[in-house]
Amino acid sequence: MIRAGIVGTGSLGRHHARILTEMPSVQVAGFVDASDANAAAIESNLKLKRYESVAALAKDIECAVIATPTTSHCEVAAELLAAGCDVMIEKPMTATVDEAKRLVDLAAKHGRIIQVGHSERYNPAITAVADLVRGTRYFEAERLGVFVPRSLDIDVLLDLMIHDLNLAHSLLHEEVVEIRAVGVAALTDKVDIANVRLAFANGAVANLTASRVSQERVKKVRFFGGDFYYSVDTNEQEVKGYRLANGAIQPASINVEKKEPLRAELDSFSHCVETRTRPIVAGEDGLAAVELALRIRAAIDESVRNFKV
């Protein structure tokens, strides 16, 4: 069995802890959390041991899930990687490009695995179409969430849109050559709503919208190619598809085996640790998503400077 630990057991980390304790291939050594309230809940509900530090936990594990605030991802992951542990880092990988590069270099130096928690890439509805959307000419994503007082140390680009930036990077396989973006800080001092148009080197285009101050929750992505169209609702894990065949539009039947995305993500991480294989979303992919998000932030800043009433 793989011995694992968790660093950070807040709103998302507690779900990682729950799922890990249910996985037959994993033995959870324990967790680290600075909050006594969080720790008491995990100790009571899951009967896990609380370690006093990351260093102490690292001595007893092979791998760890990092679900702390984004600003501490680099520090925690660097300590675990240097101690010889594989890590699954919640998205976004880090708050800066330099931090992400540092972790990628550390993993290579120590022969460790980094997986990044872009759970949408592990969503069964996305994996069902991943091999069918090569040649996408137009990619559209709408990711809307209601306001909750968490992840306010980052903007909506790193909080929500980064999922779709990873999808665009990993499924379209093309370099972004042009960015047009607009964003608004609605309820916080950071961008809470954003719309982005990306142009890719091969001529493909993506239109992405993300909001964390909406009245409803929506997670939908659409792929348009020369002879296909796929619409994916990742909340419902449903796919509607159509293909052009013999001059007629034919419905495409897509089978989706529904599964909790976080569980699929952790199953994949466990498999990668055991087999020493590259994750679906590796450190380099997490770095690419952070880098693109920060390019978009710069484009939004420029649009604000150039805006005229």
N, C-alpha and C positions, 0 to 999 in steps of 0.2 A: 504493500500500500504506500501511496505517496503521502508524506507528512507535509501538511500545509498550515499556514497561519494567515491571519487577517490583521491588517493595520488600518484602523478606522472602522468603527461600527455604528456610524450614524444612519441617516435615512436610507442610503443604498448599501452600505457595508453590512448592515444587519441581514439584508437579503442574501448577500454573498455568504455570510456565515451560516444562515439557515440551509442554503442549497448545498454547501460543502459538507455539512454534517449528514446530509441525506445521500451523498454519493458513496457507493460501496468501494470505489477505488481510492478514496481519500481518507486519511486519518487527520483530523484537525487537532493540532497541538494546542492552539490557543490564539489569543489576540492581544493587540495593544490598542488602547484608546485613552486619550487624555481626559475624557469626560467620565466622572464617577457615575453619573446617571446612565449613560450608554453602557458602561461596563457592568453595572448592576443588572441591567435588563438582559444582557447576553449571558452573564453568569447564571441568572435565575432561569431563563427560558431554554438555553441550549447547554447549560452545564459545562461551559468552556472555561479554561484557565486564563486568567488575565496576567500578562507579562508586564514587568515594570518598564521595559524599554524594547526598542527594535533590536538592539544588539543582543539582548537576552533571548528574544524570540528566535532570532536568526540561528542560534546555536542548536535549536531543536527541530528545524524544518528544512525541507528541500526547496519549497516554493512558497510564495505569498501573494495575496491579493491586497492591493493598495487602494483604499477608498477614503483617503483623507482629502481635505480641501486641496484644490489644484495647486495652490502656491507652495505646498509642501511635498508634492509628488517627487520632484527631483531629489530632494534631500533624502527622503525615505527610500526611494528606489536605489539611489547610489549606494547607500549603506548596505542594503540587502544584496545587490549585485556583487559588491566587493567582498561580501561574506560568503559568496558562492551559491546564492539562491536565485532561482528563476522567479520572475515577477509578472503578474497581471496587473497593469495599471489602469485604473478607471480613466475614461476620457474626460477632458482632453489630457493627452499624455503629460504635458507640462504647460506652464504659462508662457514660455518663451522658446524660440527656436534654438538658442544656444543651449538651454537646459536639455531639450530633446536630443540634440546632437551629442551632448555629453553622455547621456544614458546609452545611446546607441553605441558609442565608442567603448563605454565601460562593459557593456554586454559582450561585445566582440573580444575585448581584452581578456575577460574572465570565462569566456565560453558559455555564457548564460543566455537564456531565452527571455525576451520581452514580448508579451502580448498586450495589446491596448484594447480597452473596453468599449469599442465601438459596437455595441450589442446589436444594432440594426444589421450589420454585415452577417451576423449569425442568425438573424430572424429567418425561420423556415420559409417564409414567403419570398424573401430576397434570395436565399440559396436556391430556391426552386427555379428562379429565372436567371441566375447569374451566368449560366452558360448559353442562354438564349438571346442575350441582348448585345452581343458583339456587333458592331456596326451601327450603334445608336447614333442618330444625327441630332436628336433633340431630347434632352433630359429635363424633366420638371419635378420639383419637389416642394411639398407644402408641409411644414412642420409647425403646428400651433399648439401652445400649451397655456393653461391658466396660470396666473401668478402664484407662486409659492415662495416663501422667504428662505430659499436655500440657493447655493451656487451664485450668490450675489457678489462674490469676489471676481467673477468673470462676466463678460458680456454674452449676449445671445448667440454670437458667432461661435464662441468656444463652448457654450452651454448646450445649444440645440443644433444649430446649423452644421456644426462640425460632423455630425452623423452623416449628413448628405454630402458634405465635402469628401468624406472618406468613400462613400458609395461612388461618387463621380470619379474619384481617383482610381479606385480599384476595379470598377466595371467598365469605364470608358477607355482606360489605359492611354490617355493622351495628356500632353503638357498644356497647361492653361497659358494662353498668350495675351489675353485681354480681359480686364475686369471693369465692370461698371456696377456701382453699388450705391445704395442709399440706406441710411439707418436713422432711427429716432430713439432717444432716451425718454421713455414714457413715465415709468414709475421709479426708476433708479437713476444713478448718476452715470450709468453705462448704457450702451445701445441695447434696447429691449425688443425692437422690431427691425428687421432688415430684409431688403430684397436685393438680389445679386444676379447679374447676367455674366456668365463666363463663356468666353470663346476659346475653343481648343485648337491645337495645331493642325488637326485634320479637317477643320471646318465645322465640327460639331458645336452645338450651343447648349448651355444649361441655364435654366431659370430657377432660382431657389428663393423661397420665402420662409422666414422663421420668425416666430413671435412667442414671447413668454408672458404676454399680457392679454391673451385672447379670452373669449367667453366659452370656448369649446376646445376639445383636444382633437387634433387632426394629424395623422401621420400617413401621407400618401406620396408615392413616387410614380412617375410615368416614363416609359421609354418608347420613343418613336424611331423606327428605322425605315429603310427603303421598302421593306415588305413585311413589317411587323409593328404591333402596338401592344404594350403590356402595361396594365395599371395595377399597382400593388398597394393594398391597404395593410400597412404593417401592424396597425392596432388589431385588426380583425384577422390578420394572417390570411388574407384572401387575394387571389390573382385573377384578373380578367385579361384574356389575351386574344389577339386576332392576327392572322397572317394572310398575306396575299398569295393566292395560288390559282393558276390557270385563269387569271383575269378576274377572279372573284375573291371577296373577303370571307375567310373561313374562321370560325371560332377555334381557338387553340385551347385544348383541355390541359390544365396545369394542376397536378396533384401536389397539395401542400400537407405535410404531416405536421400538425400543430404541436408546438413545444414552447415552453417559456424561454424567451431569447437569452435571459441571463443564465439559465441552466444549460442551454446549448453552448453558450460562450465558455462556461466553466468546464463542461465536458470536453470541449476542444482543447482548452488549456491543459487539463489533466493528461489528455492524450499526447499533446506536444511535449510535456515534461517527461512522460514515460518513454516516448519513442525518439526524443531529441529531434523533432521535425519543426519546420518553420510554421508559425501560426498563420491563420488566414489574415489577421491584422497584426503584423509584426511591428517592432519598434520603428523601422523605416517608414511604415505606413502611417503610424501615429505622428511621426515627425512631419511627413508631407502634409497631413491634415492641419497641423498647427501652423506650418509655414503658409499654407494657402489662406487660412483664417486671418492671419495677421496681415497678409497682402490685401485682403478684403477690407480689414479695418482701416488700413492706410487709404484705400480708395474711398471709403465712407468719410474719413476726415477731409479728404480733398473735396468731396461733393459738398460738405458743409461749408468749407471755405468759399466755394464758388457759387453757392446758392444765392439767388437774388429774389427779393420779395417784389 
